[in-house]
Amino acid sequence: MTKPGVILITTLLIVMVMSVISMQISKNFYVSLKREAYLDFKNQSYHMLINSEKQAIKSIQKAIKLNQSKLTLSAPILKNKFYYQNDLMLLEIVVSDASNCFNLNSLFDKSGNTYKVLPAQRDWLARYLELKSINEPDIQSFIDQLIDWVDQDNQPLNFGAENYFYIGPASQSKQFTPKRLLVDLSEIQNFPIMQALNFEEMTRDLCVIPGSTKQLLNINTLISEDALLVASFFSEENLEFTESQILNLPQNGYDDVSVFASYFSQSSIYPAQVLSLNSKSFYLHGKIVNENFSANLDTLVILDLSNSAVIARRTFNF
């Protein structure tokens, strides 16, 4: 004879098991829906950011074509953000001038398959690092290791490093020197000297334009934070003076680079072609957000002499 208590316990156990199974099914279903929403947003945001990037580049090209003489910080493409909004998400594109930094690739002049070091650029980089309070041996080590990273031979400079180091037990990278121009600033973290230097601190004004040895400073888009870069170019030790000259930018910008250069006593001995009134490289930072996800697209755009755009680097983060 079946006891009522046994039936009750059995029924409760069945209900409990079914509840657990139901909860697990619901959890898996929720995870599946969330994963599908994640992938949908990722794909949709990427394509929207790419399309917005194209529109922003067209706006840059149009602005440069209409104002070929100069580009200032008050220019709409630098001052105003690009927005797009619908019921599901908000998209924002910010354009900034990418000119005002020291392009590490500008240290070299490429001729065929060889790379010649340009003394003027090397000296400028050394002065910049010196103003960063980096000691002379470390400066020499960094520059020599940069040259060895790019040059075609396997003979290390006095403070340099070639394949024997990078594939040896003391190196974490375990790779040969690429023997090419830098592609990304992060590459310098492979240099042995970087163990003694602070990457974030020393690279505030350093950059890498992939595959390009060009170097320009747009004096019309300089900001006070660029004082050290400008001071090192002119071999000016007074950073406050340099900053004051940057802040004294005419309301409509300079029309002649020689006017700005004349404020620095040693300007005549430095390559004036580095100074410009306009810009040819731009950063585009695109961002999409909704209540659950966000995505970013960072693009480095280079305009050539014909005003055609080249995507030098593009990074999508989700």
Summary of the structure (lengths in Angstrom):
residues: 318
radius of gyration: 27.6
end to end distance: 64.3
largest distance: 111.2
contacts: 902
relative contact order: 0.15
helix: 47%
strand: 18%
